[in-house]
Each structure stands twice: as C-alpha cells, then as structure tokens.
C-alpha cells in the first residue's frame, strides 16, 4: 500500500495518509489508523506517487499568484 506525506507550505503536516478528498475549499485526509484531518481553504495541487507526497496549497496563495 502507498501511504502519503501531506505537504503544505513546504512543511510536512500529516503522514501515512491512505485517503484524501477535495471538497469545495477544503481537503480531508485520513491516515492508516483512521485519524482524520481537515485542511480548510486548501486544494490538492500535486499527487506524487513516486515520492509518496500529497502536496497542498492554500486557496488564498493560489488566488494571489493569479
């Protein structure tokens, strides 16, 4: 099984993620033991299976970049 590290603003903020759902302006993730974490005002920008990374970006930062 492939477990992902969640990266936000260049920092690892959660690990061992096996489930992710993007919904409106938030991302919900769940790890292998069932713990969930919600990242409001974020979007998934990269799913990198080779490096087991799920990279998020703040919706605000994306809007500023234009």
mmCIF file of the N, C-alpha and C atoms, coordinates in Angstrom:
data_MODEL
# 
_entry.id   MODEL 
# 
loop_
_atom_site.group_PDB 
_atom_site.id 
_atom_site.type_symbol 
_atom_site.label_atom_id 
_atom_site.label_alt_id 
_atom_site.label_comp_id 
_atom_site.label_asym_id 
_atom_site.label_entity_id 
_atom_site.label_seq_id 
_atom_site.pdbx_PDB_ins_code 
_atom_site.Cartn_x 
_atom_site.Cartn_y 
_atom_site.Cartn_z 
_atom_site.occupancy 
_atom_site.B_iso_or_equiv 
_atom_site.pdbx_formal_charge 
_atom_site.auth_seq_id 
_atom_site.auth_comp_id 
_atom_site.auth_asym_id 
_atom_site.auth_atom_id 
_atom_site.pdbx_PDB_model_num 
ATOM 1   N N  . UNK A 1 1  ? 0.846   -1.175 0.000   1.00 0.00 ? 1  UNK A N  1 
ATOM 2   C CA . UNK A 1 1  ? 0.000   0.000  0.000   1.00 0.00 ? 1  UNK A CA 1 
ATOM 3   C C  . UNK A 1 1  ? 0.894   1.242  0.000   1.00 0.00 ? 1  UNK A C  1 
ATOM 4   N N  . UNK A 1 2  ? 0.398   2.316  -0.555  1.00 0.00 ? 2  UNK A N  1 
ATOM 5   C CA . UNK A 1 2  ? 1.149   3.560  -0.638  1.00 0.00 ? 2  UNK A CA 1 
ATOM 6   C C  . UNK A 1 2  ? 0.569   4.568  0.350   1.00 0.00 ? 2  UNK A C  1 
ATOM 7   N N  . UNK A 1 3  ? 1.367   4.974  1.309   1.00 0.00 ? 3  UNK A N  1 
ATOM 8   C CA . UNK A 1 3  ? 0.943   5.996  2.264   1.00 0.00 ? 3  UNK A CA 1 
ATOM 9   C C  . UNK A 1 3  ? 1.654   7.305  1.916   1.00 0.00 ? 3  UNK A C  1 
ATOM 10  N N  . UNK A 1 4  ? 0.896   8.382  1.949   1.00 0.00 ? 4  UNK A N  1 
ATOM 11  C CA . UNK A 1 4  ? 1.415   9.685  1.547   1.00 0.00 ? 4  UNK A CA 1 
ATOM 12  C C  . UNK A 1 4  ? 1.765   10.559 2.738   1.00 0.00 ? 4  UNK A C  1 
ATOM 13  N N  . UNK A 1 5  ? 2.750   11.417 2.522   1.00 0.00 ? 5  UNK A N  1 
ATOM 14  C CA . UNK A 1 5  ? 3.025   12.537 3.434   1.00 0.00 ? 5  UNK A CA 1 
ATOM 15  C C  . UNK A 1 5  ? 2.292   13.735 2.860   1.00 0.00 ? 5  UNK A C  1 
ATOM 16  N N  . UNK A 1 6  ? 1.617   14.490 3.715   1.00 0.00 ? 6  UNK A N  1 
ATOM 17  C CA . UNK A 1 6  ? 0.920   15.693 3.273   1.00 0.00 ? 6  UNK A CA 1 
ATOM 18  C C  . UNK A 1 6  ? 1.857   16.873 3.488   1.00 0.00 ? 6  UNK A C  1 
ATOM 19  N N  . UNK A 1 7  ? 2.085   17.629 2.419   1.00 0.00 ? 7  UNK A N  1 
ATOM 20  C CA . UNK A 1 7  ? 2.981   18.772 2.448   1.00 0.00 ? 7  UNK A CA 1 
ATOM 21  C C  . UNK A 1 7  ? 2.155   20.038 2.219   1.00 0.00 ? 7  UNK A C  1 
ATOM 22  N N  . UNK A 1 8  ? 2.299   21.007 3.124   1.00 0.00 ? 8  UNK A N  1 
ATOM 23  C CA . UNK A 1 8  ? 1.631   22.297 2.986   1.00 0.00 ? 8  UNK A CA 1 
ATOM 24  C C  . UNK A 1 8  ? 2.648   23.386 3.276   1.00 0.00 ? 8  UNK A C  1 
ATOM 25  N N  . UNK A 1 9  ? 2.793   24.321 2.366   1.00 0.00 ? 9  UNK A N  1 
ATOM 26  C CA . UNK A 1 9  ? 3.770   25.405 2.504   1.00 0.00 ? 9  UNK A CA 1 
ATOM 27  C C  . UNK A 1 9  ? 5.180   24.872 2.745   1.00 0.00 ? 9  UNK A C  1 
ATOM 28  N N  . UNK A 1 10 ? 5.515   23.770 2.063   1.00 0.00 ? 10 UNK A N  1 
ATOM 29  C CA . UNK A 1 10 ? 6.854   23.205 2.168   1.00 0.00 ? 10 UNK A CA 1 
ATOM 30  C C  . UNK A 1 10 ? 7.124   22.412 3.428   1.00 0.00 ? 10 UNK A C  1 
ATOM 31  N N  . UNK A 1 11 ? 6.114   22.233 4.274   1.00 0.00 ? 11 UNK A N  1 
ATOM 32  C CA . UNK A 1 11 ? 6.269   21.535 5.541   1.00 0.00 ? 11 UNK A CA 1 
ATOM 33  C C  . UNK A 1 11 ? 5.407   20.287 5.581   1.00 0.00 ? 11 UNK A C  1 
ATOM 34  N N  . UNK A 1 12 ? 5.940   19.203 6.126   1.00 0.00 ? 12 UNK A N  1 
ATOM 35  C CA . UNK A 1 12 ? 5.133   18.003 6.317   1.00 0.00 ? 12 UNK A CA 1 
ATOM 36  C C  . UNK A 1 12 ? 4.164   18.246 7.478   1.00 0.00 ? 12 UNK A C  1 
ATOM 37  N N  . UNK A 1 13 ? 2.873   18.115 7.205   1.00 0.00 ? 13 UNK A N  1 
ATOM 38  C CA . UNK A 1 13 ? 1.870   18.421 8.229   1.00 0.00 ? 13 UNK A CA 1 
ATOM 39  C C  . UNK A 1 13 ? 1.061   17.196 8.664   1.00 0.00 ? 13 UNK A C  1 
ATOM 40  N N  . UNK A 1 14 ? 1.194   16.080 7.950   1.00 0.00 ? 14 UNK A N  1 
ATOM 41  C CA . UNK A 1 14 ? 0.475   14.855 8.291   1.00 0.00 ? 14 UNK A CA 1 
ATOM 42  C C  . UNK A 1 14 ? 1.134   13.736 7.512   1.00 0.00 ? 14 UNK A C  1 
ATOM 43  N N  . UNK A 1 15 ? 1.053   12.508 8.015   1.00 0.00 ? 15 UNK A N  1 
ATOM 44  C CA . UNK A 1 15 ? 1.711   11.410 7.311   1.00 0.00 ? 15 UNK A CA 1 
ATOM 45  C C  . UNK A 1 15 ? 0.885   10.133 7.358   1.00 0.00 ? 15 UNK A C  1 
ATOM 46  N N  . UNK A 1 16 ? 1.319   9.149  6.599   1.00 0.00 ? 16 UNK A N  1 
ATOM 47  C CA . UNK A 1 16 ? 0.673   7.841  6.499   1.00 0.00 ? 16 UNK A CA 1 
ATOM 48  C C  . UNK A 1 16 ? -0.760  7.942  5.983   1.00 0.00 ? 16 UNK A C  1 
ATOM 49  N N  . UNK A 1 17 ? -0.983  8.875  5.069   1.00 0.00 ? 17 UNK A N  1 
ATOM 50  C CA . UNK A 1 17 ? -2.318  9.115  4.518   1.00 0.00 ? 17 UNK A CA 1 
ATOM 51  C C  . UNK A 1 17 ? -2.634  8.073  3.443   1.00 0.00 ? 17 UNK A C  1 
ATOM 52  N N  . UNK A 1 18 ? -3.838  7.482  3.577   1.00 0.00 ? 18 UNK A N  1 
ATOM 53  C CA . UNK A 1 18 ? -4.292  6.495  2.598   1.00 0.00 ? 18 UNK A CA 1 
ATOM 54  C C  . UNK A 1 18 ? -5.578  6.943  1.895   1.00 0.00 ? 18 UNK A C  1 
ATOM 55  N N  . UNK A 1 19 ? -6.144  8.079  2.322   1.00 0.00 ? 19 UNK A N  1 
ATOM 56  C CA . UNK A 1 19 ? -7.394  8.586  1.749   1.00 0.00 ? 19 UNK A CA 1 
ATOM 57  C C  . UNK A 1 19 ? -7.348  10.103 1.725   1.00 0.00 ? 19 UNK A C  1 
ATOM 58  N N  . UNK A 1 20 ? -7.779  10.683 0.620   1.00 0.00 ? 20 UNK A N  1 
ATOM 59  C CA . UNK A 1 20 ? -7.860  12.144 0.517   1.00 0.00 ? 20 UNK A CA 1 
ATOM 60  C C  . UNK A 1 20 ? -9.094  12.503 -0.298  1.00 0.00 ? 20 UNK A C  1 
ATOM 61  N N  . UNK A 1 21 ? -9.783  13.547 0.132   1.00 0.00 ? 21 UNK A N  1 
ATOM 62  C CA . UNK A 1 21 ? -10.959 14.024 -0.588  1.00 0.00 ? 21 UNK A CA 1 
ATOM 63  C C  . UNK A 1 21 ? -10.917 15.543 -0.632  1.00 0.00 ? 21 UNK A C  1 
ATOM 64  N N  . UNK A 1 22 ? -10.969 16.086 -1.839  1.00 0.00 ? 22 UNK A N  1 
ATOM 65  C CA . UNK A 1 22 ? -11.038 17.534 -2.027  1.00 0.00 ? 22 UNK A CA 1 
ATOM 66  C C  . UNK A 1 22 ? -12.506 17.894 -2.179  1.00 0.00 ? 22 UNK A C  1 
ATOM 67  N N  . UNK A 1 23 ? -12.965 18.859 -1.386  1.00 0.00 ? 23 UNK A N  1 
ATOM 68  C CA . UNK A 1 23 ? -14.374 19.232 -1.390  1.00 0.00 ? 23 UNK A CA 1 
ATOM 69  C C  . UNK A 1 23 ? -14.475 20.744 -1.245  1.00 0.00 ? 23 UNK A C  1 
ATOM 70  N N  . UNK A 1 24 ? -14.953 21.415 -2.283  1.00 0.00 ? 24 UNK A N  1 
ATOM 71  C CA . UNK A 1 24 ? -15.073 22.872 -2.278  1.00 0.00 ? 24 UNK A CA 1 
ATOM 72  C C  . UNK A 1 24 ? -13.742 23.515 -1.931  1.00 0.00 ? 24 UNK A C  1 
ATOM 73  N N  . UNK A 1 25 ? -13.661 24.126 -0.779  1.00 0.00 ? 25 UNK A N  1 
ATOM 74  C CA . UNK A 1 25 ? -12.457 24.859 -0.367  1.00 0.00 ? 25 UNK A CA 1 
ATOM 75  C C  . UNK A 1 25 ? -11.728 24.168 0.782   1.00 0.00 ? 25 UNK A C  1 
ATOM 76  N N  . UNK A 1 26 ? -11.758 22.832 0.822   1.00 0.00 ? 26 UNK A N  1 
ATOM 77  C CA . UNK A 1 26 ? -11.047 22.116 1.877   1.00 0.00 ? 26 UNK A CA 1 
ATOM 78  C C  . UNK A 1 26 ? -10.583 20.766 1.369   1.00 0.00 ? 26 UNK A C  1 
ATOM 79  N N  . UNK A 1 27 ? -9.635  20.184 2.093   1.00 0.00 ? 27 UNK A N  1 
ATOM 80  C CA . UNK A 1 27 ? -9.152  18.841 1.793   1.00 0.00 ? 27 UNK A CA 1 
ATOM 81  C C  . UNK A 1 27 ? -9.242  18.036 3.090   1.00 0.00 ? 27 UNK A C  1 
ATOM 82  N N  . UNK A 1 28 ? -9.841  16.860 3.003   1.00 0.00 ? 28 UNK A N  1 
ATOM 83  C CA . UNK A 1 28 ? -9.956  15.953 4.132   1.00 0.00 ? 28 UNK A CA 1 
ATOM 84  C C  . UNK A 1 28 ? -9.044  14.768 3.861   1.00 0.00 ? 28 UNK A C  1 
ATOM 85  N N  . UNK A 1 29 ? -8.206  14.400 4.844   1.00 0.00 ? 29 UNK A N  1 
ATOM 86  C CA . UNK A 1 29 ? -7.320  13.249 4.690   1.00 0.00 ? 29 UNK A CA 1 
ATOM 87  C C  . UNK A 1 29 ? -7.485  12.313 5.885   1.00 0.00 ? 29 UNK A C  1 
ATOM 88  N N  . UNK A 1 30 ? -7.187  11.021 5.640   1.00 0.00 ? 30 UNK A N  1 
ATOM 89  C CA . UNK A 1 30 ? -7.282  10.012 6.694   1.00 0.00 ? 30 UNK A CA 1 
ATOM 90  C C  . UNK A 1 30 ? -6.040  9.149  6.643   1.00 0.00 ? 30 UNK A C  1 
ATOM 91  N N  . UNK A 1 31 ? -5.483  8.833  7.809   1.00 0.00 ? 31 UNK A N  1 
ATOM 92  C CA . UNK A 1 31 ? -4.280  8.006  7.842   1.00 0.00 ? 31 UNK A CA 1 
ATOM 93  C C  . UNK A 1 31 ? -4.631  6.530  8.027   1.00 0.00 ? 31 UNK A C  1 
ATOM 94  N N  . UNK A 1 32 ? -3.610  5.691  8.121   1.00 0.00 ? 32 UNK A N  1 
ATOM 95  C CA . UNK A 1 32 ? -3.798  4.246  8.182   1.00 0.00 ? 32 UNK A CA 1 
ATOM 96  C C  . UNK A 1 32 ? -4.536  3.776  9.425   1.00 0.00 ? 32 UNK A C  1 
ATOM 97  N N  . UNK A 1 33 ? -4.508  4.548  10.503  1.00 0.00 ? 33 UNK A N  1 
ATOM 98  C CA . UNK A 1 33 ? -5.222  4.134  11.719  1.00 0.00 ? 33 UNK A CA 1 
ATOM 99  C C  . UNK A 1 33 ? -6.590  4.811  11.855  1.00 0.00 ? 33 UNK A C  1 
ATOM 100 N N  . UNK A 1 34 ? -6.985  5.576  10.825  1.00 0.00 ? 34 UNK A N  1 
ATOM 101 C CA . UNK A 1 34 ? -8.316  6.175  10.815  1.00 0.00 ? 34 UNK A CA 1 
ATOM 102 C C  . UNK A 1 34 ? -8.406  7.591  11.335  1.00 0.00 ? 34 UNK A C  1 
ATOM 103 N N  . UNK A 1 35 ? -7.286  8.169  11.747  1.00 0.00 ? 35 UNK A N  1 
ATOM 104 C CA . UNK A 1 35 ? -7.298  9.568  12.197  1.00 0.00 ? 35 UNK A CA 1 
ATOM 105 C C  . UNK A 1 35 ? -7.509  10.462 10.978  1.00 0.00 ? 35 UNK A C  1 
ATOM 106 N N  . UNK A 1 36 ? -8.380  11.453 11.134  1.00 0.00 ? 36 UNK A N  1 
ATOM 107 C CA . UNK A 1 36 ? -8.641  12.369 10.022  1.00 0.00 ? 36 UNK A CA 1 
ATOM 108 C C  . UNK A 1 36 ? -8.168  13.772 10.368  1.00 0.00 ? 36 UNK A C  1 
ATOM 109 N N  . UNK A 1 37 ? -7.877  14.500 9.335   1.00 0.00 ? 37 UNK A N  1 
ATOM 110 C CA . UNK A 1 37 ? -7.510  15.907 9.492   1.00 0.00 ? 37 UNK A CA 1 
ATOM 111 C C  . UNK A 1 37 ? -8.089  16.667 8.318   1.00 0.00 ? 37 UNK A C  1 
ATOM 112 N N  . UNK A 1 38 ? -8.599  17.849 8.599   1.00 0.00 ? 38 UNK A N  1 
ATOM 113 C CA . UNK A 1 38 ? -9.177  18.703 7.572   1.00 0.00 ? 38 UNK A CA 1 
ATOM 114 C C  . UNK A 1 38 ? -8.289  19.921 7.380   1.00 0.00 ? 38 UNK A C  1 
ATOM 115 N N  . UNK A 1 39 ? -8.064  20.265 6.117   1.00 0.00 ? 39 UNK A N  1 
ATOM 116 C CA . UNK A 1 39 ? -7.269  21.437 5.779   1.00 0.00 ? 39 UNK A CA 1 
ATOM 117 C C  . UNK A 1 39 ? -8.180  22.424 5.052   1.00 0.00 ? 39 UNK A C  1 
ATOM 118 N N  . UNK A 1 40 ? -8.731  23.383 5.810   1.00 0.00 ? 40 UNK A N  1 
ATOM 119 C CA . UNK A 1 40 ? -9.638  24.356 5.187   1.00 0.00 ? 40 UNK A CA 1 
ATOM 120 C C  . UNK A 1 40 ? -8.881  25.306 4.266   1.00 0.00 ? 40 UNK A C  1 
ATOM 121 N N  . UNK A 1 41 ? -9.582  25.832 3.303   1.00 0.00 ? 41 UNK A N  1 
ATOM 122 C CA . UNK A 1 41 ? -9.019  26.801 2.339   1.00 0.00 ? 41 UNK A CA 1 
ATOM 123 C C  . UNK A 1 41 ? -7.788  26.254 1.626   1.00 0.00 ? 41 UNK A C  1 
ATOM 124 N N  . UNK A 1 42 ? -7.800  24.949 1.317   1.00 0.00 ? 42 UNK A N  1 
ATOM 125 C CA . UNK A 1 42 ? -6.681  24.323 0.614   1.00 0.00 ? 42 UNK A CA 1 
ATOM 126 C C  . UNK A 1 42 ? -7.184  23.510 -0.564  1.00 0.00 ? 42 UNK A C  1 
ATOM 127 N N  . UNK A 1 43 ? -6.261  23.287 -1.508  1.00 0.00 ? 43 UNK A N  1 
ATOM 128 C CA . UNK A 1 43 ? -6.525  22.434 -2.662  1.00 0.00 ? 43 UNK A CA 1 
ATOM 129 C C  . UNK A 1 43 ? -5.349  21.487 -2.853  1.00 0.00 ? 43 UNK A C  1 
ATOM 130 N N  . UNK A 1 44 ? -5.624  20.321 -3.423  1.00 0.00 ? 44 UNK A N  1 
ATOM 131 C CA . UNK A 1 44 ? -4.558  19.388 -3.793  1.00 0.00 ? 44 UNK A CA 1 
ATOM 132 C C  . UNK A 1 44 ? -3.973  19.885 -5.105  1.00 0.00 ? 44 UNK A C  1 
ATOM 133 N N  . UNK A 1 45 ? -2.659  20.110 -5.129  1.00 0.00 ? 45 UNK A N  1 
ATOM 134 C CA . UNK A 1 45 ? -2.039  20.569 -6.371  1.00 0.00 ? 45 UNK A CA 1 
ATOM 135 C C  . UNK A 1 45 ? -1.151  19.508 -7.011  1.00 0.00 ? 45 UNK A C  1 
ATOM 136 N N  . UNK A 1 46 ? -0.611  18.585 -6.199  1.00 0.00 ? 46 UNK A N  1 
ATOM 137 C CA . UNK A 1 46 ? 0.231   17.519 -6.750  1.00 0.00 ? 46 UNK A CA 1 
ATOM 138 C C  . UNK A 1 46 ? -0.004  16.228 -5.967  1.00 0.00 ? 46 UNK A C  1 
ATOM 139 N N  . UNK A 1 47 ? -0.168  15.131 -6.695  1.00 0.00 ? 47 UNK A N  1 
ATOM 140 C CA . UNK A 1 47 ? -0.155  13.788 -6.114  1.00 0.00 ? 47 UNK A CA 1 
ATOM 141 C C  . UNK A 1 47 ? 1.065   13.109 -6.710  1.00 0.00 ? 47 UNK A C  1 
ATOM 142 N N  . UNK A 1 48 ? 2.073   12.887 -5.880  1.00 0.00 ? 48 UNK A N  1 
ATOM 143 C CA . UNK A 1 48 ? 3.351   12.341 -6.333  1.00 0.00 ? 48 UNK A CA 1 
ATOM 144 C C  . UNK A 1 48 ? 3.531   10.943 -5.730  1.00 0.00 ? 48 UNK A C  1 
ATOM 145 N N  . UNK A 1 49 ? 3.158   9.920  -6.496  1.00 0.00 ? 49 UNK A N  1 
ATOM 146 C CA . UNK A 1 49 ? 3.224   8.551  -6.007  1.00 0.00 ? 49 UNK A CA 1 
ATOM 147 C C  . UNK A 1 49 ? 4.674   8.106  -5.814  1.00 0.00 ? 49 UNK A C  1 
ATOM 148 N N  . UNK A 1 50 ? 5.558   8.488  -6.728  1.00 0.00 ? 50 UNK A N  1 
ATOM 149 C CA . UNK A 1 50 ? 6.966   8.070  -6.617  1.00 0.00 ? 50 UNK A CA 1 
ATOM 150 C C  . UNK A 1 50 ? 7.606   8.537  -5.317  1.00 0.00 ? 50 UNK A C  1 
ATOM 151 N N  . UNK A 1 51 ? 7.254   9.735  -4.863  1.00 0.00 ? 51 UNK A N  1 
ATOM 152 C CA . UNK A 1 51 ? 7.823   10.265 -3.623  1.00 0.00 ? 51 UNK A CA 1 
ATOM 153 C C  . UNK A 1 51 ? 6.849   10.206 -2.451  1.00 0.00 ? 51 UNK A C  1 
ATOM 154 N N  . UNK A 1 52 ? 5.704   9.566  -2.653  1.00 0.00 ? 52 UNK A N  1 
ATOM 155 C CA . UNK A 1 52 ? 4.674   9.390  -1.620  1.00 0.00 ? 52 UNK A CA 1 
ATOM 156 C C  . UNK A 1 52 ? 4.292   10.725 -0.975  1.00 0.00 ? 52 UNK A C  1 
ATOM 157 N N  . UNK A 1 53 ? 4.049   11.726 -1.829  1.00 0.00 ? 53 UNK A N  1 
ATOM 158 C CA . UNK A 1 53 ? 3.690   13.056 -1.337  1.00 0.00 ? 53 UNK A CA 1 
ATOM 159 C C  . UNK A 1 53 ? 2.359   13.516 -1.918  1.00 0.00 ? 53 UNK A C  1 
ATOM 160 N N  . UNK A 1 54 ? 1.567   14.131 -1.051  1.00 0.00 ? 54 UNK A N  1 
ATOM 161 C CA . UNK A 1 54 ? 0.328   14.788 -1.433  1.00 0.00 ? 54 UNK A CA 1 
ATOM 162 C C  . UNK A 1 54 ? 0.544   16.258 -1.094  1.00 0.00 ? 54 UNK A C  1 
ATOM 163 N N  . UNK A 1 55 ? 0.702   17.087 -2.110  1.00 0.00 ? 55 UNK A N  1 
ATOM 164 C CA . UNK A 1 55 ? 1.076   18.478 -1.880  1.00 0.00 ? 55 UNK A CA 1 
ATOM 165 C C  . UNK A 1 55 ? -0.152  19.366 -1.976  1.00 0.00 ? 55 UNK A C  1 
ATOM 166 N N  . UNK A 1 56 ? -0.367  20.141 -0.929  1.00 0.00 ? 56 UNK A N  1 
ATOM 167 C CA . UNK A 1 56 ? -1.495  21.053 -0.851  1.00 0.00 ? 56 UNK A CA 1 
ATOM 168 C C  . UNK A 1 56 ? -1.015  22.481 -0.999  1.00 0.00 ? 56 UNK A C  1 
ATOM 169 N N  . UNK A 1 57 ? -1.932  23.344 -1.424  1.00 0.00 ? 57 UNK A N  1 
ATOM 170 C CA . UNK A 1 57 ? -1.654  24.778 -1.463  1.00 0.00 ? 57 UNK A CA 1 
ATOM 171 C C  . UNK A 1 57 ? -2.866  25.488 -0.895  1.00 0.00 ? 57 UNK A C  1 
ATOM 172 N N  . UNK A 1 58 ? -2.605  26.554 -0.205  1.00 0.00 ? 58 UNK A N  1 
ATOM 173 C CA . UNK A 1 58 ? -3.679  27.397 0.312   1.00 0.00 ? 58 UNK A CA 1 
ATOM 174 C C  . UNK A 1 58 ? -4.403  28.036 -0.856  1.00 0.00 ? 58 UNK A C  1 
ATOM 175 N N  . UNK A 1 59 ? -5.717  28.015 -0.834  1.00 0.00 ? 59 UNK A N  1 
ATOM 176 C CA . UNK A 1 59 ? -6.502  28.638 -1.898  1.00 0.00 ? 59 UNK A CA 1 
ATOM 177 C C  . UNK A 1 59 ? -6.171  30.126 -1.996  1.00 0.00 ? 59 UNK A C  1 
ATOM 178 N N  . UNK A 1 60 ? -5.888  30.760 -0.874  1.00 0.00 ? 60 UNK A N  1 
ATOM 179 C CA . UNK A 1 60 ? -5.526  32.183 -0.868  1.00 0.00 ? 60 UNK A CA 1 
ATOM 180 C C  . UNK A 1 60 ? -4.236  32.414 -1.630  1.00 0.00 ? 60 UNK A C  1 
ATOM 181 N N  . UNK A 1 61 ? -3.253  31.542 -1.418  1.00 0.00 ? 61 UNK A N  1 
ATOM 182 C CA . UNK A 1 61 ? -1.969  31.695 -2.101  1.00 0.00 ? 61 UNK A CA 1 
ATOM 183 C C  . UNK A 1 61 ? -2.141  31.492 -3.609  1.00 0.00 ? 61 UNK A C  1 
ATOM 184 N N  . UNK A 1 62 ? -3.003  30.558 -4.000  1.00 0.00 ? 62 UNK A N  1 
ATOM 185 C CA . UNK A 1 62 ? -3.237  30.315 -5.421  1.00 0.00 ? 62 UNK A CA 1 
ATOM 186 C C  . UNK A 1 62 ? -3.899  31.523 -6.073  1.00 0.00 ? 62 UNK A C  1 
ATOM 187 N N  . UNK A 1 63 ? -4.831  32.162 -5.390  1.00 0.00 ? 63 UNK A N  1 
ATOM 188 C CA . UNK A 1 63 ? -5.510  33.341 -5.932  1.00 0.00 ? 63 UNK A CA 1 
ATOM 189 C C  . UNK A 1 63 ? -4.540  34.505 -6.099  1.00 0.00 ? 63 UNK A C  1 
ATOM 190 N N  . UNK A 1 64 ? -3.591  34.650 -5.164  1.00 0.00 ? 64 UNK A N  1 
ATOM 191 C CA . UNK A 1 64 ? -2.624  35.748 -5.228  1.00 0.00 ? 64 UNK A CA 1 
ATOM 192 C C  . UNK A 1 64 ? -1.679  35.561 -6.415  1.00 0.00 ? 64 UNK A C  1 
ATOM 193 N N  . UNK A 1 65 ? -1.343  34.292 -6.722  1.00 0.00 ? 65 UNK A N  1 
ATOM 194 C CA . UNK A 1 65 ? -0.438  34.029 -7.842  1.00 0.00 ? 65 UNK A CA 1 
ATOM 195 C C  . UNK A 1 65 ? -1.110  34.289 -9.174  1.00 0.00 ? 65 UNK A C  1 
ATOM 196 N N  . UNK A 1 66 ? -2.452  34.282 -9.152  1.00 0.00 ? 66 UNK A N  1 
ATOM 197 C CA . UNK A 1 66 ? -3.198  34.655 -10.336 1.00 0.00 ? 66 UNK A CA 1 
ATOM 198 C C  . UNK A 1 66 ? -3.440  33.595 -11.296 1.00 0.00 ? 66 UNK A C  1 
# 
